[in-house]
Amino acid sequence: MDKHVGTVKNIDEYIAQFPNDVQHKLHKIRKVVQDAAPNATEKISYQIPTFDLFGNLVHFGAFKNHIGFYPTPSGITSFQEELEPYVRAKGSVIFPYDKPIPYELIEKIVKARVEENMLKNKKYNRKNR
């Protein structure tokens, strides 16, 4: 499962290549992100699902034993306490398949990332007027 089958063109194709139980989790994460960031656009970047809103917002992907969630380093550092039970790196967190996926936490992280990207966009627009 950690080797993606060929090049996928969109998130639907990406999700379809996994077993049903993993597909269910991926669909749920996608829905959580869509609801938390309704103005974000979807794309495939680095061969995984990506949401973009004035730049990369979050990425997620399925692997052999876990789902990786990539909210950038700020998305991890802002929620260190809540992410304590999970393996984390600079800009990523691992959600093992054998544990419940923290969908509410994902929603909070995405909303924080939306605010961050919106603020960056406002600063950029002010600077370049």
N, C-alpha and C positions, 0 to 999 in steps of 0.2 A: 504494500500500500504506500510505501514511502517513495516509490518510483512512479511518477505520474505517466500515464499512458499517452504518449505523443503530446502534441501541442493542442491545448484547448483554446477555443475562441471566446468563450463567455462563461459566466459562473454556472449556468445550468449544465453545460457540458462538463465542467469541472466536477460538480457534485455527482453527476450521473455515473462517474467511473468508480464510485465506492459502494461497498455493501450497504444494504438498506438501513441498518442501525446507524451507520456513520452518516449516511445521507440525511437521516432525520435530524441529527445534531447539527449538521452543516446548514440545513434549511432553517432551523431554529435560530442559529447565530445570524444568518443572513437577515432574517425577519427582524431580529432585535436591532441590528445595525440600521436597517432601513427605517424602522420606526424612530430610532434615536437620532437619525441624521437624514430626514426626508429629502433634503436638497442635494445630498451627495450622489455622485454618479458611480456606477459599477464598471469595473474593468478587470482584466486579468493582467497582473504585473508580477514578474518573477515566477510566472506559472502558477500563481495562487490568486484567489479572490481578493480584490482590492476595492476599497471605497475611497473616492477622491472628493474633496471639498476644499478648493483653493490649495491644492497639494494633497499628498497622501494623508488619509485620515487613519484608516486601519487596514490591515491585511489579516487573513486567516487561512489555514490550510490543514488538511488531514494527513496523518502519517501513520505508521504501523501501529503504534500504541497510544497515540494522543492526537489532540487537535492543538495546533500552534496558533496563538493569537498575538498579533504584532501591532500594538497601538503606538509605536515609537517610544523612545526613552521617556519622554514626559508622561506618557500614559501609564508607564510602570512606576516611576518615582512618585507620582501623585497619589497612587493607591497602594503603596508598599504594605501598609498594615493589613488591608483586606486581601492582598495577594500573598500574604505570608505562607498559607498552606501549600502553595504551588511553587514548582521550579520556575525560576525567573532568570532572565538575562537582561542585558542593557535595554532592549526594546521589545522583549518578547516574554510570553508566559506559556507554560505547557499545561493543558487540561487533559489528564489521563482519561481514557475511555471508561475505566472501571470506577470512576468517581463522578458524582453529579456535576454537570457543567454549570458554573455560576452565571446564569443568564442576566440576573439583575445587576451583578457587578459589571458584566460586559456593557450593559446599557449605560451605567454610570460613567464608565471609562469613555465610551463613545461620545456621550454628551459633553464631557470635559474636553475631549479632543475637538469637537465641533466649536466650542467656545474659543479654544486656543487658536484654531485655524482662522476663525472669523476675526479675531483680534489681530492676528498677523496680517490678514488681508486688509483690514482698515488702516493699519499702520503703513503698509505698502502703498495703498492708494493715496493716503495723505502725503507721503514722501514724494510721490511721483506726479503730483498735480502740476 
